[in-house]
Amino acid sequence: MESKDLALACAKILSDKLSQNLSVLYVREVTTLADYFVIATGGNSTHVKALADEVEFKLKQEDIVPDHIEGHGSNSWIVMDYGSVVVHVFSEEAREFYDLERLWKDGQKLELDFD
């Protein structure tokens, strides 16, 4: 699966699970970390974990597994590294604190329309 398709698939899964403030940033031109960052917010710590678990579950059904996952213990920021796509699922407070959109403002924000 191409990195853009993977990023959009992650975003769709998060949208379907009612994530808040969903954002996909194309960052390939500004970093070697990934091609895309998918950023979402959960309403509470249980929702944050449920969002990350759903992404992992749905992608695993397609034989796509993350290289690494961090943060399951904290439930305020879970990071899932799929190589060319990094998924960040935050609590509201953690998202405001880290403000990844500001840090990666030179990246291009994709328009999302899942209706």
Backbone hydrogen bonds in HBPLUS format (Angstrom, degrees):
<---DONOR---> <-ACCEPTOR-->    atom                        ^
c    i                          cat <-CA-CA->   ^        H-A-AA   ^      H-
h    n   atom  resd res      DA  || num        DHA   H-A  angle D-A-AA Bond
n    s   type  num  typ     dist DA aas  dist angle  dist       angle   num
A0006-LEU N   A0002-GLU O   2.91 MM   4  6.19 155.4  1.97 155.3 163.2     1
A0007-ALA N   A0003-SER O   2.89 MM   4  6.10 160.2  1.93 149.3 154.4     2
A0008-LEU N   A0004-LYS O   2.94 MM   4  6.16 162.4  1.97 151.0 155.6     3
A0009-ALA N   A0005-ASP O   2.86 MM   4  6.02 147.3  1.97 141.3 151.0     4
A0010-CYS N   A0006-LEU O   2.92 MM   4  6.18 159.0  1.97 151.3 156.3     5
A0011-ALA N   A0007-ALA O   2.96 MM   4  6.21 159.3  2.00 146.6 152.6     6
A0012-LYS N   A0008-LEU O   2.88 MM   4  6.05 153.3  1.95 144.2 151.2     7
A0013-ILE N   A0009-ALA O   3.02 MM   4  6.26 160.8  2.06 149.6 154.1     8
A0014-LEU N   A0010-CYS O   2.98 MM   4  6.24 162.9  2.01 152.4 157.0     9
A0015-SER N   A0011-ALA O   2.82 MM   4  6.01 153.5  1.89 146.9 154.9    10
A0016-ASP N   A0012-LYS O   2.86 MM   4  6.06 163.1  1.89 152.7 156.8    11
A0017-LYS N   A0013-ILE O   3.10 MM   4  6.30 135.1  2.31 138.9 150.6    12
A0017-LYS N   A0014-LEU O   3.23 MM   3  5.09 129.6  2.49  91.0 104.2    13
A0019-SER N   A0014-LEU O   2.96 MM   5  5.43 155.9  2.02 149.0 151.7    14
A0018-LEU N   A0015-SER O   2.95 MM   3  5.07 154.4  2.02 112.6 114.3    15
A0020-GLN N   A0041-THR O   2.79 MM  21  4.91 167.7  1.81 150.4 153.1    16
A0041-THR N   A0020-GLN O   2.95 MM  21  4.91 148.1  2.05 149.8 152.9    17
A0023-SER N   A0039-ILE O   2.84 MM  16  5.09 148.9  1.93 154.4 160.1    18
A0039-ILE N   A0023-SER O   2.75 MM  16  5.09 172.7  1.76 159.3 161.6    19
A0110-LEU N   A0024-VAL O   2.88 MM  86  5.58 169.8  1.89 163.4 166.8    20
A0025-LEU N   A0037-PHE O   2.81 MM  12  5.14 165.0  1.83 154.8 159.6    21
A0037-PHE N   A0025-LEU O   2.90 MM  12  5.14 154.2  1.97 145.1 153.8    22
A0026-TYR N   A0108-GLN O   2.69 MM  82  4.94 171.6  1.70 147.7 149.6    23
A0108-GLN N   A0026-TYR O   2.93 MM  82  4.94 152.5  2.00 141.6 142.2    24
A0027-VAL N   A0035-ASP O   2.77 MM   8  5.32 149.1  1.87 134.8 143.6    25
A0030-VAL N   A0027-VAL O   2.94 MM   3  5.36 153.6  2.01 113.9 122.4    26
A0031-THR N   A0027-VAL O   3.04 MM   4  6.09 126.6  2.33 159.9 175.1    27
A0035-ASP N   A0084-SER O   2.76 MM  49  5.01 152.3  1.83 121.2 130.5    28
A0036-TYR N   A0084-SER O   3.06 MM  48  6.50 155.0  2.12 155.3 163.2    29
A0086-VAL N   A0036-TYR O   3.00 MM  50  6.45 160.3  2.04 155.4 160.7    30
A0038-VAL N   A0086-VAL O   2.90 MM  48  6.22 162.8  1.93 150.1 154.6    31
A0088-HIS N   A0038-VAL O   2.70 MM  50  6.03 168.7  1.72 171.7 175.8    32
A0040-ALA N   A0088-HIS O   2.93 MM  48  6.33 152.8  2.01 160.3 169.2    33
A0090-PHE N   A0040-ALA O   2.87 MM  50  6.24 167.9  1.89 154.0 155.7    34
A0042-GLY N   A0090-PHE O   2.80 MM  48  6.13 160.3  1.84 170.8 177.7    35
A0048-VAL N   A0044-ASN O   2.95 MM   4  6.25 155.0  2.01 155.4 163.1    36
A0049-LYS N   A0045-SER O   3.17 MM   4  6.37 165.0  2.20 145.6 148.2    37
A0050-ALA N   A0046-THR O   2.93 MM   4  6.14 158.0  1.98 145.4 152.4    38
A0051-LEU N   A0047-HIS O   2.84 MM   4  6.01 156.4  1.90 152.1 157.3    39
A0052-ALA N   A0048-VAL O   3.17 MM   4  6.43 168.4  2.18 152.0 154.2    40
A0053-ASP N   A0049-LYS O   2.86 MM   4  6.01 164.3  1.88 153.9 159.1    41
A0054-GLU N   A0050-ALA O   2.93 MM   4  6.02 151.0  2.02 143.0 150.4    42
A0055-VAL N   A0051-LEU O   3.12 MM   4  6.43 157.7  2.17 150.8 155.9    43
A0056-GLU N   A0052-ALA O   3.03 MM   4  6.28 172.2  2.04 155.7 157.8    44
A0057-PHE N   A0053-ASP O   2.85 MM   4  5.99 162.5  1.88 149.2 154.5    45
A0058-LYS N   A0054-GLU O   2.90 MM   4  5.95 174.1  1.90 152.3 154.3    46
A0059-LEU N   A0055-VAL O   3.02 MM   4  6.04 165.9  2.04 152.8 157.1    47
A0060-LYS N   A0056-GLU O   2.98 MM   4  5.97 149.2  2.07 141.5 150.4    48
A0061-GLN N   A0057-PHE O   3.20 MM   4  6.50 140.2  2.37 142.9 152.3    49
A0062-GLU N   A0059-LEU O   2.87 MM   3  5.10 142.4  2.02 103.3 115.0    50
A0064-ILE N   A0059-LEU O   2.92 MM   5  5.10 160.1  1.96 137.4 137.0    51
A0063-ASP N   A0060-LYS O   2.93 MM   3  4.73 157.1  1.98 108.2 109.4    52
A0067-ASP N   A0081-ASP O   2.65 MM  14  5.55 147.5  1.75 162.6 173.6    53
A0081-ASP N   A0068-HIS O   2.84 MM  13  5.23 174.8  1.84 167.2 168.2    54
A0070-GLU N   A0079-VAL O   2.92 MM   9  5.21 158.1  1.96 148.8 156.0    55
A0079-VAL N   A0070-GLU O   2.90 MM   9  5.21 158.2  1.95 146.7 154.0    56
A0074-SER N   A0071-GLY O   3.00 MM   3  5.35 134.8  2.21 109.1 121.0    57
A0075-ASN N   A0071-GLY O   3.24 MM   4  6.39 163.4  2.27 169.1 172.4    58
A0091-SER N   A0076-SER O   2.76 MM  15  4.78 137.7  1.94 142.9 134.2    59
A0078-ILE N   A0089-VAL O   2.83 MM  11  5.19 160.8  1.87 150.4 155.3    60
A0089-VAL N   A0078-ILE O   2.88 MM  11  5.19 163.1  1.91 153.5 158.9    61
A0080-MET N   A0087-VAL O   2.81 MM   7  4.98 162.3  1.84 148.4 154.3    62
A0087-VAL N   A0080-MET O   2.84 MM   7  4.98 165.4  1.87 150.3 151.7    63
A0082-TYR N   A0085-VAL O   2.78 MM   3  5.08 156.4  1.83 167.0 171.9    64
A0095-ARG N   A0091-SER O   2.97 MM   4  6.10 159.4  2.01 153.5 159.4    65
A0096-GLU N   A0092-GLU O   3.09 MM   4  6.32 161.3  2.13 148.8 153.3    66
A0097-PHE N   A0093-GLU O   2.97 MM   4  6.18 158.2  2.02 147.5 154.0    67
A0098-TYR N   A0094-ALA O   2.92 MM   4  6.08 173.7  1.93 158.0 158.2    68
A0099-ASP N   A0095-ARG O   2.87 MM   4  5.62 152.8  1.95 143.9 152.3    69
A0102-ARG N   A0099-ASP O   3.02 MM   3  5.54 130.7  2.27 109.9 121.9    70
A0103-LEU N   A0099-ASP O   3.16 MM   4  6.57 159.7  2.21 148.7 154.8    71
A0104-TRP N   A0100-LEU O   2.82 MM   4  5.92 153.3  1.89 153.7 160.0    72
A0105-LYS N   A0102-ARG O   3.34 MM   3  4.92 150.2  2.43 110.4 105.0    73
A0107-GLY N   A0104-TRP O   2.89 MM   3  5.57 163.4  1.92 121.2 126.5    74
